[in-house]
Amino acid sequence: MQIISRKRWIGQEYSARLADLKGLQLPVEEPWPAMSTGCIWLVLSEEMGMDGCQFAQKLKKRGIKSRPFFLGMHEQPVFHERGPF
């Protein structure tokens, strides 16, 4: 339980420290189920003024590791091959 508590604290810290950035959508923790925040996802809007790679570079300069995780459905190669996007 101590590991989960630590991960939750880390996730809450990231959320608190990134909360004021316009154009950044943070995860919302619902009362149930409690998130363990083994990873925290962020969604950037155009208002952010940069793409995910540029944002990752800024995080890296501050000693924060990040990586792209999921592609949106509109970016999935299988959907491009089948033509709906």
CNS distance restraints for C-alpha pairs under 8 A (distance, minus, plus):
assign (resid   1 and name CA) (resid   5 and name CA) 6.20 0.50 0.50
assign (resid   2 and name CA) (resid   6 and name CA) 6.19 0.50 0.50
assign (resid   3 and name CA) (resid   7 and name CA) 6.25 0.50 0.50
assign (resid   4 and name CA) (resid   8 and name CA) 6.09 0.50 0.50
assign (resid   4 and name CA) (resid  36 and name CA) 5.53 0.50 0.50
assign (resid   5 and name CA) (resid   9 and name CA) 6.18 0.50 0.50
assign (resid   5 and name CA) (resid  36 and name CA) 7.58 0.50 0.50
assign (resid   6 and name CA) (resid  10 and name CA) 6.23 0.50 0.50
assign (resid   7 and name CA) (resid  11 and name CA) 6.18 0.50 0.50
assign (resid   7 and name CA) (resid  36 and name CA) 5.94 0.50 0.50
assign (resid   7 and name CA) (resid  37 and name CA) 5.67 0.50 0.50
assign (resid   7 and name CA) (resid  38 and name CA) 6.16 0.50 0.50
assign (resid   8 and name CA) (resid  12 and name CA) 6.14 0.50 0.50
assign (resid   8 and name CA) (resid  35 and name CA) 6.96 0.50 0.50
assign (resid   8 and name CA) (resid  36 and name CA) 5.40 0.50 0.50
assign (resid   8 and name CA) (resid  37 and name CA) 5.60 0.50 0.50
assign (resid   9 and name CA) (resid  13 and name CA) 6.16 0.50 0.50
assign (resid  10 and name CA) (resid  14 and name CA) 6.30 0.50 0.50
assign (resid  10 and name CA) (resid  37 and name CA) 7.77 0.50 0.50
assign (resid  11 and name CA) (resid  15 and name CA) 6.20 0.50 0.50
assign (resid  11 and name CA) (resid  37 and name CA) 5.59 0.50 0.50
assign (resid  11 and name CA) (resid  39 and name CA) 7.82 0.50 0.50
assign (resid  11 and name CA) (resid  40 and name CA) 6.52 0.50 0.50
assign (resid  12 and name CA) (resid  16 and name CA) 6.05 0.50 0.50
assign (resid  13 and name CA) (resid  17 and name CA) 6.03 0.50 0.50
assign (resid  14 and name CA) (resid  18 and name CA) 5.96 0.50 0.50
assign (resid  15 and name CA) (resid  19 and name CA) 5.66 0.50 0.50
assign (resid  15 and name CA) (resid  26 and name CA) 6.57 0.50 0.50
assign (resid  15 and name CA) (resid  27 and name CA) 7.89 0.50 0.50
assign (resid  18 and name CA) (resid  24 and name CA) 7.95 0.50 0.50
assign (resid  19 and name CA) (resid  24 and name CA) 7.87 0.50 0.50
assign (resid  19 and name CA) (resid  26 and name CA) 7.52 0.50 0.50
assign (resid  21 and name CA) (resid  48 and name CA) 7.89 0.50 0.50
assign (resid  22 and name CA) (resid  47 and name CA) 6.83 0.50 0.50
assign (resid  22 and name CA) (resid  48 and name CA) 6.21 0.50 0.50
assign (resid  23 and name CA) (resid  44 and name CA) 5.77 0.50 0.50
assign (resid  23 and name CA) (resid  45 and name CA) 4.94 0.50 0.50
assign (resid  23 and name CA) (resid  46 and name CA) 6.80 0.50 0.50
assign (resid  23 and name CA) (resid  47 and name CA) 4.78 0.50 0.50
assign (resid  23 and name CA) (resid  48 and name CA) 4.37 0.50 0.50
assign (resid  24 and name CA) (resid  42 and name CA) 6.66 0.50 0.50
assign (resid  24 and name CA) (resid  43 and name CA) 5.81 0.50 0.50
assign (resid  24 and name CA) (resid  44 and name CA) 4.85 0.50 0.50
assign (resid  24 and name CA) (resid  45 and name CA) 6.39 0.50 0.50
assign (resid  24 and name CA) (resid  48 and name CA) 6.62 0.50 0.50
assign (resid  25 and name CA) (resid  42 and name CA) 5.69 0.50 0.50
assign (resid  25 and name CA) (resid  43 and name CA) 4.90 0.50 0.50
assign (resid  25 and name CA) (resid  44 and name CA) 6.32 0.50 0.50
assign (resid  25 and name CA) (resid  45 and name CA) 7.78 0.50 0.50
assign (resid  26 and name CA) (resid  41 and name CA) 6.84 0.50 0.50
assign (resid  26 and name CA) (resid  42 and name CA) 5.22 0.50 0.50
assign (resid  26 and name CA) (resid  43 and name CA) 6.78 0.50 0.50
assign (resid  27 and name CA) (resid  40 and name CA) 7.18 0.50 0.50
assign (resid  27 and name CA) (resid  41 and name CA) 6.52 0.50 0.50
assign (resid  27 and name CA) (resid  42 and name CA) 6.95 0.50 0.50
assign (resid  29 and name CA) (resid  34 and name CA) 7.04 0.50 0.50
assign (resid  29 and name CA) (resid  35 and name CA) 6.71 0.50 0.50
assign (resid  30 and name CA) (resid  34 and name CA) 6.96 0.50 0.50
assign (resid  44 and name CA) (resid  48 and name CA) 6.19 0.50 0.50
assign (resid  44 and name CA) (resid  51 and name CA) 7.22 0.50 0.50
assign (resid  44 and name CA) (resid  52 and name CA) 7.04 0.50 0.50
assign (resid  45 and name CA) (resid  49 and name CA) 7.84 0.50 0.50
assign (resid  46 and name CA) (resid  50 and name CA) 7.09 0.50 0.50
assign (resid  46 and name CA) (resid  51 and name CA) 7.96 0.50 0.50
assign (resid  50 and name CA) (resid  54 and name CA) 5.86 0.50 0.50
assign (resid  50 and name CA) (resid  55 and name CA) 6.43 0.50 0.50
assign (resid  51 and name CA) (resid  55 and name CA) 6.25 0.50 0.50
assign (resid  52 and name CA) (resid  56 and name CA) 5.99 0.50 0.50
assign (resid  52 and name CA) (resid  68 and name CA) 7.32 0.50 0.50
assign (resid  53 and name CA) (resid  57 and name CA) 6.29 0.50 0.50
assign (resid  54 and name CA) (resid  58 and name CA) 6.48 0.50 0.50
assign (resid  55 and name CA) (resid  59 and name CA) 6.32 0.50 0.50
assign (resid  56 and name CA) (resid  60 and name CA) 6.06 0.50 0.50
assign (resid  56 and name CA) (resid  65 and name CA) 7.66 0.50 0.50
assign (resid  56 and name CA) (resid  66 and name CA) 5.94 0.50 0.50
assign (resid  56 and name CA) (resid  67 and name CA) 6.98 0.50 0.50
assign (resid  57 and name CA) (resid  61 and name CA) 6.29 0.50 0.50
assign (resid  58 and name CA) (resid  62 and name CA) 6.76 0.50 0.50
assign (resid  59 and name CA) (resid  63 and name CA) 6.50 0.50 0.50
assign (resid  59 and name CA) (resid  64 and name CA) 5.05 0.50 0.50
assign (resid  59 and name CA) (resid  65 and name CA) 6.81 0.50 0.50
assign (resid  59 and name CA) (resid  66 and name CA) 7.33 0.50 0.50
assign (resid  60 and name CA) (resid  64 and name CA) 4.95 0.50 0.50
assign (resid  60 and name CA) (resid  65 and name CA) 5.70 0.50 0.50
assign (resid  60 and name CA) (resid  66 and name CA) 7.41 0.50 0.50
assign (resid  71 and name CA) (resid  75 and name CA) 5.81 0.50 0.50
assign (resid  71 and name CA) (resid  76 and name CA) 6.28 0.50 0.50
assign (resid  72 and name CA) (resid  76 and name CA) 6.59 0.50 0.50
assign (resid  73 and name CA) (resid  79 and name CA) 7.28 0.50 0.50
assign (resid  74 and name CA) (resid  79 and name CA) 6.90 0.50 0.50
assign (resid  74 and name CA) (resid  80 and name CA) 7.58 0.50 0.50
assign (resid  74 and name CA) (resid  85 and name CA) 6.07 0.50 0.50
assign (resid  75 and name CA) (resid  79 and name CA) 7.58 0.50 0.50
assign (resid  75 and name CA) (resid  80 and name CA) 7.43 0.50 0.50
assign (resid  76 and name CA) (resid  80 and name CA) 6.69 0.50 0.50
assign (resid  77 and name CA) (resid  81 and name CA) 6.22 0.50 0.50
assign (resid  78 and name CA) (resid  82 and name CA) 6.38 0.50 0.50
assign (resid  79 and name CA) (resid  83 and name CA) 6.10 0.50 0.50
assign (resid  79 and name CA) (resid  84 and name CA) 6.22 0.50 0.50
assign (resid  79 and name CA) (resid  85 and name CA) 6.67 0.50 0.50
assign (resid  80 and name CA) (resid  84 and name CA) 6.79 0.50 0.50
assign (resid  80 and name CA) (resid  85 and name CA) 5.94 0.50 0.50
